[in-house]
Amino acid sequence: MTGTAIELRGVTKSFPGAERPAVAPLDLRMNAGEITVLIGPSGCGKTTTLRMINRLVNPTDGVITIDGTDIRDRSLTELRRGIGYVIQQIGLFPHRTIAQNIATVPKLLGWDKARTAQRVAELAELVGIDPSMLKRYPTELSGGQQQRVGVARALAADPPVLLMDEPFGAVDPIVRAHLQDELLALQSRVHKTIVLVTHDIDEAVLLGDRVAVLNVGGVLEQIAPPDELLAHPANDFVASFVGDERGIKRLSLATVAELELEPGPVLDGGATATEIGAVLEASGLDWVGVTESGRLAGWTPVDAIDLAAASPLAGAELQPVVAQLQPSSTLRAALELILTARSSTALVTDAAGAYLGSVTLETIRAGLAS
């Protein structure tokens, strides 16, 4: 899915009695099927901007369109039926069961009981709510479970747009990390146009397809994919806001699949002593990895290899490879593995165990530099 789903053109918002606008003339495009993250310091207007999209706050000036249609040309009811809304406080109805909370919008739309029940069951599975919880009340659920219910309720009528205002800010870091992963998994299936507000730059670069950095007064300083934002901040404000550890943050965005892998100190089990010697000299290591029919079988130290034998590796006792990665592994995971495994080289295999190549600290550095 491509194209602009939401567009703000010259949008401003001034509140009575305020010395300056909450949002200066703002031009911003949000792509269909992507997560656009709004981030910035307090007073940058990110929540105000979000709330203007579903007219919880009306712009002072400018135009906001969704799929090319001015939001002022739609009734509030019609507009908001096409927009799911998730907030930090969740806002579940305490006197209604979880199933009834999820069914709020379908009920308002006049869906029959069978259709509503089917949709509730679908959403419970989609967001990871155990069916046994549907008869419970919000106070009986943990914060993370309540947040899942909030997302399910927002998706109930299958809206094309989802607005999320600090959705995970009220839960502890461990639950927050799980919910972030679940949102990404969910988005890979439903492909909604999501606008998400956060104050956490790590959350922004993890979740966003594009990240919009706003300055005080709703001034757009830069909007870019996370890796571009970290690698090439538009100005000093953006560089300061994203932090000094931009290179470390980028490690979480890139994967091993994007690297140019090295051959590594790995040989087939039938390798000759000459071949083993050449690999050891090239790598400077005191061990070699061994493959059998292309699959990584293990590794053995040099001291355990009988180089005088016709097939030196044939009788070697192999040890399991600890420093092992897959193409989907992040560069951060690769770096951590190399450091914690006390090895300068990590070996990469696919899901079937086939050996693909090796990663070193230099490989990672070159990957970030490209």
C-alpha positions as CSV (number, residue, x, y, z in Angstrom):
1,M,0.0,0.0,0.0
2,T,1.5,3.4,-1.1
3,G,0.4,7.0,-1.4
4,T,-0.5,9.7,1.0
5,A,-3.3,8.8,3.4
6,I,-3.3,11.9,5.7
7,E,-2.0,15.3,4.7
8,L,-1.7,18.5,6.7
9,R,-1.3,21.7,4.7
10,G,-0.5,24.9,6.5
11,V,-2.2,23.7,9.7
12,T,-2.0,25.9,12.7
13,K,-3.6,25.8,16.2
14,S,-3.8,28.7,18.6
15,F,-5.4,28.5,22.0
16,P,-7.1,31.5,23.6
17,G,-4.7,33.4,26.0
18,A,-1.6,31.6,24.7
19,E,1.4,33.8,23.7
20,R,2.3,31.6,20.8
21,P,0.6,29.0,18.6
22,A,0.6,25.4,19.8
23,V,1.2,24.4,16.2
24,A,2.8,26.7,13.7
25,P,1.9,26.4,10.0
26,L,2.6,22.7,9.6
27,D,2.9,20.7,6.3
28,L,3.0,17.0,6.9
29,R,2.2,13.9,4.9
30,M,1.6,10.4,6.3
31,N,1.8,7.5,4.0
32,A,-0.9,4.8,3.7
33,G,-0.2,1.6,5.5
34,E,2.8,3.0,7.4
35,I,3.4,4.0,11.0
36,T,4.3,7.7,11.3
37,V,5.7,8.7,14.6
38,L,5.4,12.2,16.0
39,I,8.0,13.1,18.6
40,G,9.5,16.2,20.2
41,P,9.9,18.0,23.5
42,S,7.0,19.2,25.7
43,G,5.1,22.0,24.0
44,C,5.9,20.8,20.4
45,G,2.2,20.2,19.6
46,K,2.5,16.5,18.8
47,T,-0.7,15.5,20.8
48,T,-2.5,18.6,19.5
49,T,-1.6,17.6,15.9
50,L,-2.8,14.1,16.5
51,R,-6.1,15.3,18.0
52,M,-6.7,17.6,15.1
53,I,-6.8,14.7,12.7
54,N,-10.0,13.3,14.2
55,R,-11.3,16.8,15.2
56,L,-11.1,16.4,18.9
57,V,-9.3,19.7,18.4
58,N,-10.2,21.9,15.5
59,P,-7.4,23.6,13.6
60,T,-7.3,27.4,13.7
61,D,-6.2,27.5,10.0
62,G,-5.1,25.1,7.3
63,V,-6.5,22.0,5.7
64,I,-6.3,18.3,6.8
65,T,-7.3,15.6,4.4
66,I,-7.7,11.9,4.7
67,D,-7.6,10.0,1.4
68,G,-7.8,13.4,-0.4
69,T,-11.0,14.5,1.4
70,D,-11.1,17.5,3.7
71,I,-12.0,16.3,7.2
72,R,-14.4,19.3,7.5
73,D,-16.5,17.9,4.7
74,R,-17.4,14.8,6.8
75,S,-19.7,14.7,9.7
76,L,-17.9,14.0,13.0
77,T,-19.6,10.7,13.3
78,E,-18.6,9.6,9.8
79,L,-15.0,10.8,10.3
80,R,-14.5,9.1,13.7
81,R,-15.9,5.8,12.5
82,G,-13.0,5.6,10.1
83,I,-10.4,6.4,12.8
84,G,-9.4,4.2,15.7
85,Y,-8.1,6.0,18.7
86,V,-5.8,4.6,21.4
87,I,-4.7,6.6,24.4
88,Q,-2.3,6.1,27.2
89,Q,-5.0,5.9,29.9
90,I,-6.8,3.3,27.7
91,G,-10.3,4.6,28.8
92,L,-12.1,1.2,29.0
93,F,-15.6,1.2,30.4
94,P,-15.2,-0.3,33.9
95,H,-18.8,-1.6,34.1
96,R,-18.6,-3.4,30.8
97,T,-16.9,-6.8,30.1
98,I,-13.9,-7.0,27.9
99,A,-16.1,-8.4,25.1
100,Q,-18.5,-5.5,25.5
101,N,-15.7,-2.9,25.5
102,I,-14.4,-4.3,22.2
103,A,-17.9,-4.3,20.8
104,T,-18.5,-0.6,21.6
105,V,-18.3,0.7,18.0
106,P,-19.9,-2.3,16.2
107,K,-22.9,-1.8,18.6
108,L,-23.1,1.9,17.8
109,L,-23.1,0.9,14.1
110,G,-26.0,-1.4,14.6
111,W,-24.2,-4.7,13.9
112,D,-26.2,-7.8,14.8
113,K,-25.1,-10.0,17.7
114,A,-23.7,-12.8,15.6
115,R,-21.5,-10.4,13.5
116,T,-20.4,-8.5,16.6
117,A,-19.5,-11.7,18.4
118,Q,-17.5,-13.0,15.5
119,R,-15.6,-9.7,15.2
120,V,-14.8,-9.7,19.0
121,A,-13.5,-13.2,18.7
122,E,-11.3,-12.3,15.6
123,L,-9.9,-9.3,17.4
124,A,-9.2,-11.2,20.6
125,E,-7.1,-13.6,18.6
126,L,-5.5,-10.8,16.6
127,V,-4.2,-8.9,19.6
128,G,-3.5,-11.8,21.8
129,I,-6.3,-11.8,24.3
130,D,-7.2,-15.2,25.8
131,P,-10.9,-15.9,25.0
132,S,-11.4,-16.7,28.7
133,M,-10.8,-13.1,29.5
134,L,-13.6,-11.8,27.4
135,K,-16.1,-12.2,30.2
136,R,-13.9,-10.4,32.7
137,Y,-14.0,-6.7,33.6
138,P,-11.1,-4.2,33.0
139,T,-10.1,-4.1,36.7
140,E,-9.4,-7.9,36.5
141,L,-6.7,-7.4,33.8
142,S,-3.1,-6.2,34.0
143,G,-2.1,-2.9,32.4
144,G,-0.6,-4.7,29.4
145,Q,-3.8,-6.8,28.9
146,Q,-5.9,-3.6,29.2
147,Q,-3.8,-1.9,26.5
148,R,-4.4,-4.9,24.2
149,V,-8.2,-4.5,24.8
150,G,-7.8,-0.8,23.9
151,V,-6.2,-1.6,20.6
152,A,-8.8,-4.3,19.8
153,R,-11.6,-1.8,20.6
154,A,-10.0,0.8,18.3
155,L,-9.8,-1.8,15.5
156,A,-13.3,-3.2,15.9
157,A,-14.9,-1.5,12.9
158,D,-11.8,-2.1,10.8
159,P,-10.9,1.6,10.4
160,P,-8.2,2.5,7.9
161,V,-6.6,5.0,10.2
162,L,-5.4,4.4,13.8
163,L,-4.3,7.2,16.1
164,M,-2.2,6.3,19.1
165,D,-1.3,8.8,21.8
166,E,1.5,7.5,24.1
167,P,-0.2,4.1,23.9
168,F,2.4,2.3,26.0
169,G,3.4,5.0,28.4
170,A,1.5,3.7,31.4
171,V,3.1,0.2,31.5
172,D,6.4,-1.0,32.9
173,P,9.4,-1.4,30.5
174,I,9.2,-5.1,30.1
175,V,5.5,-5.1,29.2
176,R,6.1,-2.0,27.0
177,A,8.7,-3.9,25.0
178,H,6.3,-6.8,24.5
179,L,3.5,-4.5,23.4
180,Q,5.8,-2.7,20.9
181,D,6.7,-6.1,19.4
182,E,3.1,-7.0,19.2
183,L,2.2,-3.8,17.5
184,L,4.8,-4.4,14.8
185,A,3.5,-8.0,14.3
186,L,-0.1,-6.7,14.2
187,Q,0.8,-4.0,11.6
188,S,2.5,-6.6,9.4
189,R,-0.9,-8.3,9.2
190,V,-3.4,-5.4,9.1
191,H,-1.4,-2.6,7.4
192,K,-3.2,0.3,8.9
193,T,-2.2,3.9,8.5
194,I,-1.0,4.6,12.1
195,V,0.0,8.0,13.6
196,L,1.7,7.4,16.9
197,V,2.8,10.0,19.5
198,T,5.7,9.3,21.8
199,H,8.3,11.1,23.8
200,D,10.7,8.1,23.6
201,I,13.2,8.3,20.7
202,D,14.0,4.5,21.1
203,E,10.3,3.7,20.7
204,A,10.1,6.1,17.7
205,V,12.9,4.5,15.8
206,L,11.7,1.0,16.6
207,L,8.1,1.5,15.6
208,G,8.1,4.2,12.9
209,D,8.3,3.7,9.2
210,R,8.9,7.5,9.3
211,V,9.6,9.7,12.3
212,A,8.6,13.4,12.4
213,V,10.6,15.5,14.8
214,L,8.7,18.6,16.0
215,N,10.1,21.6,17.8
216,V,8.3,23.8,20.3
217,G,5.3,25.4,18.6
218,G,4.7,22.5,16.2
219,V,7.7,23.3,13.9
220,L,8.6,20.4,11.8
221,E,12.4,20.0,11.9
222,Q,12.7,16.7,10.0
223,I,10.7,13.7,8.8
224,A,12.5,10.7,7.6
225,P,12.9,6.9,8.0
226,P,14.5,6.1,11.3
227,D,17.9,5.1,9.9
228,E,18.1,8.2,7.8
229,L,17.1,10.3,10.8
230,L,19.9,8.8,12.9
231,A,22.5,8.8,10.2
232,H,21.8,12.3,8.8
233,P,20.1,14.6,11.3
234,A,18.8,17.7,9.4
235,N,20.2,20.2,11.9
236,D,21.6,20.6,15.4
237,F,18.2,20.4,17.1
238,V,17.4,17.0,15.6
239,A,21.0,15.7,16.3
240,S,20.6,16.9,20.0
241,F,17.1,15.4,20.3
242,V,17.9,11.9,18.9
243,G,21.0,11.8,21.2
244,D,24.7,11.2,21.0
245,E,24.2,7.4,20.7
246,R,22.9,7.6,17.2
247,G,25.2,4.8,16.0
248,I,24.1,2.5,18.7
249,K,20.5,3.1,17.9
250,R,21.1,2.4,14.3
251,L,22.3,-1.1,15.2
252,S,18.7,-2.0,16.2
253,L,17.4,-1.0,12.8
254,A,19.8,-2.9,10.4
255,T,19.9,-6.7,10.1
256,V,22.6,-9.2,9.3
257,A,20.9,-9.8,5.9
258,E,22.0,-6.3,4.9
259,L,25.7,-7.0,5.4
260,E,28.3,-8.2,3.0
261,L,29.2,-11.4,4.8
262,E,32.8,-12.7,5.0
263,P,33.7,-16.3,4.1
264,G,34.8,-16.9,7.7
265,P,36.9,-19.6,9.2
266,V,34.6,-22.4,8.1
267,L,35.4,-25.4,6.0
268,D,33.7,-28.6,4.8
269,G,34.5,-31.7,6.9
270,G,36.5,-33.1,4.0
271,A,39.0,-30.2,3.9
272,T,42.7,-30.9,3.5
273,A,45.5,-29.8,5.9
274,T,46.5,-27.2,3.3
275,E,43.0,-25.7,3.2
276,I,42.8,-25.7,7.0
277,G,46.2,-24.0,7.2
278,A,45.2,-21.3,4.7
279,V,42.0,-20.5,6.6
280,L,43.7,-20.3,9.9
281,E,46.4,-18.0,8.5
282,A,43.8,-15.7,6.9
283,S,41.5,-15.5,10.0
284,G,44.2,-15.3,12.7
285,L,42.0,-17.5,14.8
286,D,42.7,-20.7,16.7
287,W,39.6,-22.6,15.7
288,V,37.6,-23.5,12.6
289,G,34.0,-24.1,11.9
290,V,33.0,-27.3,10.2
291,T,30.1,-27.9,7.7
292,E,28.5,-31.2,6.6
293,S,26.6,-31.0,3.4
294,G,26.6,-27.3,3.7
295,R,25.1,-27.2,7.2
296,L,27.1,-25.9,10.1
297,A,27.9,-28.9,12.3
298,G,30.1,-27.2,14.9
299,W,33.6,-25.9,15.6
300,T,36.9,-27.4,16.8
301,P,40.0,-25.8,18.2
302,V,43.3,-26.1,16.2
303,D,44.9,-28.1,19.0
304,A,42.3,-30.9,18.4
305,I,43.0,-31.2,14.7
306,D,45.4,-33.8,13.4
307,L,46.9,-32.0,10.5
308,A,48.9,-35.1,9.5
309,A,45.8,-37.1,8.8
310,A,44.4,-37.4,5.3
311,S,41.1,-35.8,6.4
312,P,42.1,-33.8,9.5
313,L,38.5,-32.7,10.3
314,A,36.9,-36.1,9.9
315,G,37.7,-37.3,13.3
316,A,37.6,-34.0,15.1
317,E,35.2,-33.7,18.1
318,L,33.0,-30.8,17.3
319,Q,31.6,-28.3,19.8
320,P,28.3,-26.4,19.3
321,V,28.6,-22.9,17.9
322,V,27.5,-20.3,20.5
323,A,28.3,-17.2,18.4
324,Q,25.6,-18.0,15.8
325,L,23.3,-15.6,14.0
326,Q,20.5,-15.6,11.4
327,P,20.0,-13.1,8.5
328,S,17.1,-11.6,10.5
329,S,19.3,-10.9,13.5
330,T,19.8,-7.2,14.2
331,L,23.3,-5.7,14.1
332,R,22.8,-4.9,17.8
333,A,22.2,-8.6,18.5
334,A,25.3,-9.4,16.4
335,L,27.4,-6.9,18.4
336,E,26.2,-8.2,21.7
337,L,26.8,-11.8,20.7
338,I,30.4,-11.1,19.5
339,L,31.1,-9.3,22.8
340,T,29.5,-11.8,25.2
341,A,30.7,-14.9,23.4
342,R,34.3,-13.6,23.6
343,S,34.7,-14.3,19.9
344,S,35.7,-11.8,17.2
345,T,33.7,-13.7,14.7
346,A,30.0,-14.8,14.6
347,L,28.8,-17.4,12.1
348,V,25.6,-16.9,10.2
349,T,23.2,-19.7,9.2
350,D,19.7,-19.8,7.7
351,A,16.7,-21.4,9.4
352,A,17.7,-24.8,8.0
353,G,21.2,-24.5,9.4
354,A,23.0,-23.9,6.1
355,Y,26.1,-21.8,6.5
356,L,26.0,-18.4,4.9
357,G,29.1,-16.6,6.1
358,S,30.6,-14.7,9.1
359,V,30.2,-11.4,10.8
360,T,33.0,-9.5,12.6
361,L,33.1,-6.0,14.2
362,E,34.6,-4.7,11.0
363,T,31.7,-6.2,9.0
364,I,29.3,-4.3,11.3
365,R,31.2,-1.1,11.0
366,A,31.3,-1.3,7.3
367,G,27.5,-2.0,7.2
368,L,26.7,1.1,9.1
369,A,29.1,3.2,7.0
370,S,27.5,2.1,3.7
